[in-house]
Amino acid sequence: MANLPLFSEPKGHIGTDESGKGDYFGPLVVAGVYLPQEQEPVLNELGVRDSKKISDNRVRELADILKKGYEISLVVIGPQKYNELYAKLRNLNRLLAWAHSRAIENLLEKVPCSLAVTDQFGDKSYVLNALMKRGREIELVQKPRAEEDPAVAAASILARAEFLRRLYFLSQEVGVTLPKGAAPIVEEVGLKLARENGPDFLDRVAKVHFKTTQRIRKNL
């Protein structure tokens, strides 16, 4: 008879999601959460869902709860590092794959797990190729609207909360409130910063491959 393990692997899975991808200012943040199977009703009770459907204040509150109750991983890529990586990879999906794979690997160092779920942001092979030794032993599921999965929803909340925190401190550092998203006010603030500090200053605070940068440089 084959030898059976003394303890079976606990049932649960990892969910990852990102924030800041569509925001001109601030970092890209990818979060990972390990969710034991029996904890899914708890997240439902807390009202954990896609962070885009929750107010910023509630996102912060839920993130604090999640940090205390679950194994998490945060991968933060500040604007300057982001711009370096984008210049090297020339592909946002490859950059996202690298960050998601790091979040998964970090969690696998803490918990045994055989399944990870991510949103579908590009070719699945991007993430699989970016995974290290531990990550290549798990099943990776990519699917549209992955935030319907409670672990991914929790990750989206943690990523958004960290993005908001980092954007706030970056605003404090440069002395200007850096708006979220990529609306006209974003371009106005970027133009102001570029006029006062030079166009290269944008590399410190923004994702410069956005078309917003071209428009700002044109208007200088």
Buried (B, 14 or more C-beta within 10 A) or exposed (E): EEEEEEEEEEEBBBBBBBBBBEBBBBBBBBBBBBBBEEBBEBBEEBEBBBBEEBEEEBBBBBBEBBBEBBBBBBBBBBBBEBBEBBEEBEEBEBBBBBBBBBBBBBBBEEBEBEBBBBBEBBEBEBBBEBBEEBBEEBEBBBEEEBBEBBBBBBBBBBBBBBBBBBBEEBBEEBEBEBBBEBEEEBBEBBBEBBEEEEBEBBBBBBBBBBEBBEEBBEEE
